[in-house]
Amino acid sequence: RLAGAQVRDRQFERAATTLSSLLMLAPRHAGARLLQAGIALREDRYRIAHAHILTVAASPPADAATEYDLFQRLRTFNEHALMIDSAQRLLSLKPIDIGQQMQVASSLSGIGAPELAERVWERMQSREPRHVATLLTEGYLATNQGEFDRAERALEAAIARESRLAMAHWLLARLRTQTAASNHVERLRQVLADRSLTPPDRMQIGFALHKELHDLGEFPSAWDALSAACALKRQVTPYDESAMMALFDVLEAAPVAASSAAPRSADATPIFIVGMHRSGTTLLERMLGRHPQVVDCGETYRFTAQLREAADHQCKGVVDARIVQSAARFDIDAIARGYLESCRWRLRGDATHYTEKLPSNFQIVGLIKQALPEARILHMRRDPMDTGLSNLRELFSDACAYSYDQGEFGRYYRRYERLMAHWHRRFPGEILDVRYEDLVAHPASEARRVLDYCGLPWRDDVVDVTGHGGAVTTASAVQVRSPIHRRSVGAWRAYEAQLAPLRAILEA
């Protein structure tokens, strides 16, 4: 109790001393270690914080509140296998707050455990079936699973109970292409007319309104809604452009050892799919996931977690300047072993390859190739104007802070192109570029080229992405359920006049 009071009073040094005394008397005290881990993270002592969390996971707590805290901390350290163990224990304990259960379910879906996420939702549903958190969770999970009718029923039920529920409106707008006969434009406008709506909720409703107006072909009004929503997002998600440009400078200047000929992986070959967000990376992963020898593992920060451990430093995003500047002292073998071990729980016995599809891993291609020389790097490219529009139109969580302003996006994109050219020079022939426009125009020939590069035999069914089950938790969760199409090629021309600032930067 004393340590907790000291933390609330921001007396972190005193709290750490108090907790150290307690842990001498009770080394397995879970609450004390969790508090100590939080203080260590504040002081940027990543390894000590991680060690505390692993100690708690080895002797898990017996109460649901502490177990939930453990689950959240495990998420911080990308300990996905241990998160699953923790969630299974939570299901056997007294139910936690329903909002916390929603967090557990969404986290489980995000790390590739949809069946367990569904079990958490079923518990929510059995106890509080009409609670908005229960309905919202069902809508989110059903969307990820491609069960769009079920998702629509759940989200409409949530809105019926809470008419200004911004997340439900946003998810609903994304479920399908809206039509003149069936849309929610007027309802969204009525919600936005409520002056008491908070800026984050107004932002989310604004993105939903833009999406629906865009579907209806009302492009001037759609752009107005998008501009207002992006301005609100910029207010709640600050972006330090100078720091980002400095990071690109550090990445380009850092010495990178040539990749070794000796592979490090004994289980399966990792395939890293990199590029800009909204460039088609999810489509490429879905195609690879159709192959029986490939496990698609989605977007994770598992490799970044190993870099943080090596640098003893918590960073935002996949990397920061401090990690890059510390890389010369890293134990590369330890990074490789840690990463491969963290992926093992997702592999099947017959899998020879697995995907790691975090687009922003393009920043750390050099570190990936040092640690995992056998890794395949697929670089997804898309027309920069289409990529720019798609980024502007997407409401990300706390990622891609550069994507809500044309100038910021354009300058980021140019540095991305420059860095990828740098990696190509550094690792000639070891990175395969895949153009989105070629992939959707000639899916079979492009898929064959990708499989050859990865060392996989040809399969006719890889081009049938609709036959691929499983959850999709990225921004493309709805689009990739459709057959491969070319409708998004050249989509930026609907806003050609409005996108003139972006075009000027990209063509300068």
N, C-alpha and C positions, 0 to 999 in steps of 0.2 A: 504494500500500500504506500509506503514511504517513497519507493522508487517511482511508482506511478505518479504520485503527486509532484515529485521533482521533475519528471518529464513534462507534465502539464505546465509547470512553471518555467520550462525551458532551461532547467538547471541540469544539463545533460552530463557534465563531468561528475557532479555529485551523484546523479542517478547511476552512472556506470560503476562508481565505487560501492554504492549500496548493493547493486546487483552482484558485483564480484564477491562481496561478503556473503550474500545469500547463497551463491553457487558453491562456495566452500563448504557450507553446511548441507546443501541439497543439490548436488551436481546435476541431477536430472530434472530439476524444476523447469518445466516447459515454459511457463509464463515468464520467468526471469530470463531465460535464454532468448525468447522472442523479443523481449524488450531490449536486451543487450544487443541483439542483431540489428534492431532498428537504430540504436544509437551509433553502432559501428558504421552502418551505411551513411548516416548523416556526416560522420567524420571521414567518409570515403575509405574505409578499411574493408574492402570487399571480401577478402579471404576470411577474415575473422567473422564477419557477418554470416558468410556462407557456411563456415564450420559450425556456428551455433545452430543454424537451421538444420543441417544434416544430423547433428546430435539429437535434436528434438525429434526428427523423423525416425531415428533409430529406436527411440523409446517414446512412442507417441502418447499424447495426452488422452485422458479418459473423458474429458468434457467437451461438448460440442463447440462452445465459444472459442476455446483455445485451439481446437482442431481447425476451425475456420481460419483463425489467424495464421496457423501453420500453412494451410493451403494457399493463402494469399502470398506468404513469404516464399513458398516454393515456386510460385508463379514468377516472382521477381527474379529468381535465379534460373528460370527455364528448366527446372527439374520436373519434366513432364511425367516421367514414370512414377515418381514419388507423389506427384499431384493426384494421379489416378488412385494410388493406395490411400491417400488422405481422403479423397472423395468417397471411396468405398467405406471407410471407417465412419465418415459423416452420416452415411445412410443407415448405419446401425446405432447411431446416437440420437438423443433427443433433438427434434428439428430445430434448426437455427432460424433466425429472422427470415421471412420470405424474400425480402430484397437480397439478403446474402445468398439464399439458395439460387436466386436468379443469376447472381454473379458466378456462382460455382458452375451452373449449367452452361452459361455462355463461354466460360473459360475452357471447360471440357470440350465443347464443340470446336473451339478455336485451335486446340492442340491435337485434334484428330481422334477424339473419344466420343463420337456421337451417341453410341448406345448407352454409355454411362450417363451422358448428359440427359438423355431421354428418361432414364431411371430417376434422376433428380427431379425432372419436371413431373413425372408421374406421382412422386411423393407430394409435390406442391399441389398437384391437381386433386389428389385424394383428400387433402385437408382443407384447402381453400380454392375450390375450383373456379370461382368467379372473381378472384382477386386480380387486379390489373397486372400485377407482376407475373402471375400464373399465365394469363392470356398472352402477355407480351413475350414471355419465354417460349410459349408454344409457337407463336408466330415466327419468332427468330429461328428456332430450331427447325421448324417445318420448311422455312425458306431455304435454309442451308441444305436440307435433304431433298429439295426439289418438289416438295408436297405443297404446291402453291394454292390449291383450293382450301386445304386445311389451314394454311397460313392466313389466307384472306378471312376465313370465318373467325379465327382467333383474334386477329387485329381489329376487325369490325366490332367484335364483342368488347374488346378493350376500349375502343373509342366510344362505344355506347355508354360505358361506365364512367369514362373520363374524357370529355370531348376535346380537351386541349392536350392530349397525350402526344407530344411531338414525335417521339420515337415511333409510335404506332403509325402515325400519318406518313412518316418518311419511309418506313418499311413497306407500307401498303402501296405507295406511289411507285416503288421499284418492282413490284411483283409482276407487272405485265405492262404491255404497251397500251396506254389509255386511248380511248376512241371518243368521237363526238357523242356516241350513244351511251357511253359508260366511262365516267371520270369523276374526280372529286374536286375539281377546280373551285367551284363556288364554295364548297365547305371549307377548303383551305383558305380562301380569301376571307371568309367570315371569322375563322380563327385568328388570322393575322390582324383583323380589325380590332381585336381585343387589346387595348392599350396596356393592360396589366401583364401581358405575356412577357416572360423574361427574355433577355437577348439570346441566350443559348437555344431556348425553345423557338423563338422567332426565326433564328438562323435555320434550324432544322425544318421548320414548316416552309421556309423560303426555298430551300433546296427541293422539297417535295413539290411545291407549286411550279418551280422551274421545270422539273422533270415532266410533269403532266402537260404543261403548256407546250413544251418541246415535242412531246408525242403528238399533240394536236396540230403541230405545224404553225403555231402562233409564235414565231421566232422573236419578233421585237418585244412582245410582252414577256416571253420566256427569258430573254436577255436581261430585261429590267429586274425580274425576280432574282436571277442569278447574281447580278451585280450587287444587289442589296444583301443577299445572303452571304456572298464572299466577303463583303465589307464587315459584316458582323462576325464572321469566322476569323477574320484577321484580328479583330479586337480581343477575342478570347483565346487565340492561338498565336502568340507573338513569334516572329521569325527574325533571327539575327543573320542577315545576309552576309555581313562582313565576316562573321565567324565561319559561315559555310564556305565562302570563297577562300578563306585562309586554310580550311581543311583540305580543299582540293589542291592548294599549293603544296601542302605537306605531303599529301598522297603521291603527287607527281614527283616530288623531290626525294622521297624515301628510297634508300637502296633496297633492292629486291633480289634475293638469291635466285639463281636459275633453278627450275624444278628438277628434282632428282629423277633418275630413271627407275628407281626402286619404289614400287607401290607400298603403301603403309596399311591398306585396308585388307583384312582377311575375310570379311563377311560379304560385302557387296560394294559396288562402285557408286559413289555419290555423283549425282548430276545436279549442278547448280544452274538454275535458270535465273538470269539477271537481266537488267535493263531498266527502263523507266517504268514507273507504275502506269497502268492503263495502256500498256503497249502490246498486250496479247499473251502475257506470260502464263495466265491461268489456262487459256486455250491450249497452249503448247504442253503444259503439264497434264491436262486432261487427255490429250492424245497419247502421251507417253504412258499415262496411267492405265490405258486400255491394254497395254502389253502385259502378258501374264508374268513376265520376269521383272516388272517394275512396280515398286510401291510408291505412290505419290504421297509425300509427307507434308505438303502444304507450306505455308509461310511460318517460319520459326526464327528465333534468334539463338539457336543452339550453338552455332559457330561463334557468334559474338560473345556468348556466355563464357566460352573458353578464353577468348581474348581478354575479357574483363578479369577472369581469374588470374591469367598470366601477368596482367598489369597491376593487379590489386586496385582496381579502379572501376567505378560504376560510370558508364557513359550513357548519353542519350542517343538513340539511333544505333546503327550498326557499328560505328567507330567514332572516335574523336581524335584530335591532334595529339593528346597525351598518349593514347594507346599506340598510335603510329610511331611516335618518337621513342617509345619504349620497346618497340618490336625487336630491335637488334639484340636485346637481352632475353628474349623469350626462349623457353624450352619448347621448340617446335614439335618434338615428338610427343610431349605431354599434351599439347593442344590437340594434336591429331588423335591421340588415344582417348582423350576426354570427349571430343566430338563424336567419334565413332561409337563410343559406349553410350552416349546420350541418345543415339538414333536406334540402338539395337532393339528396343522394345517394339518399334514399329515394323520390323522386318518379318517376312514369312520365310519358311524354310526353303522355298523354291525361288526366292527373289535373288537376282544377281545385280540389280541396280535399284536405287531409290532417288527421288527428286527432293531438292531443297529449293523451294521457289519463293525466295524473298528478293524482289527486284533490286532493292537498294544494296544488295551484296555486291553490285558492280563496283562499289567503292573499295572493296577489300579483295579483289581478284588476286592481287599479288600475295597476300597472306594466305589465301585459300590454296593457291598453287604451291606455296612453300610447304604447308602442312600436309596437303593431300595431292601430291603430284599426279596421282592416277585419276583425280576428279575430272569430270567432263564439265566444261563451261559452255552453256548455250546462252547467247546474247540475243535477246529479242529486240528487234528494231521496228519502229513504226513511223510513218510520216510525221515530222515534228509538229505540224499544225494540227493534225488529228490528235496526236498525243497531248498537245497543249490544251485543246478544247476539252478533251476527255478528263484531264486533270482538273481543270477549272470547274467542271460540272460535278465532280465527285466530292462528297463530304467524307473526308477521312477522319479518323479519330484524332490522335495527336501526331500522326505521321504526316510527311509531305507538307510541312508548313509553308513551303515556297509556292504552293499550287493555288493560291487564292488571289494572285495579282499577276497580270500579264508580264510586266517587266521582270518581276522576281522569277517567274517560271522560265521566261526566255533566257535569262542569264544563267540560271541553274542548268538548263538544257544544254547550253553551249559548253559549259564546263564538263558536263557528263560526257558529251561527244569527245571532248579533248582527252578526258581520262581514259575512255575506252580505246581511243587511238593509241594512247600510251601503253595500255596493257597489250594490245595487239603487237606493238613493236617489241615489247619485253618478252612476250610468249608467242612467237610466230607459229601459226598453225595449230595452236592449242585452244583457241576460242572459236566457236562456230557461230557466225552471225546468221540469224533467221529473220527475214523480213516478213512482217505481218501481212502485207499486201500479197506476197508470194504464197504464204501459207494458206490464206483463204481462197486464192485464185487457183492454186494447184496443190491441194492438200496431200495427195498421194505422193507426188514426186518430192515435195519438201519433207514429208514424213520419212520417206525412204532415206533421204540425205541425212536427216537427224539420227535415225536409227543406225545407219552405217557409221557415223561419227562416234556414237555411243558404244558401238560393238554389239549391237542387238540384231537378231534376225528379223526379217520382214514379217509383218502381220497385216493382212488386209483390213482388219477391223479397227486399227488405230485411228482411222479417219472418221469413225462413227462415234463422236463424243456423246451422243444421246444415249448410247448403250452403257455408259460408264456410270455406275451407281456411286454411292458414297456422298459424304457431305462436302460442300464448298463454302468456305467462310470468307472469301475475299469479296471485293466490290463487284466481281463478275458472277456472283452466285446464281443470278437469274439468267444472264446472257448465255453462259456456257452450257445451259441445258438444251439450247436450240441447235439444230444442225448447223454446220459451218456455212457461213454466208459472207457476202461482201458489202452488206448494207452500211457498215460503218466507215468504209473507205471514202474519203473525201467529205466526211460529215461536216467538217469545219466551214465549208463554203456556205452553209445556211447562215453563218454569222460572219461572213467575209468582211463586211464593213466594220463591225464591232471589234474584230480581231486584228485590225490594222497595226496597233502597237506591237503585238506579239510578232507579227510577220516581219515588221521592220527590224526587230532585234535579231530574229533568226536569219534574216537575209543580209544583215549588215556585213 
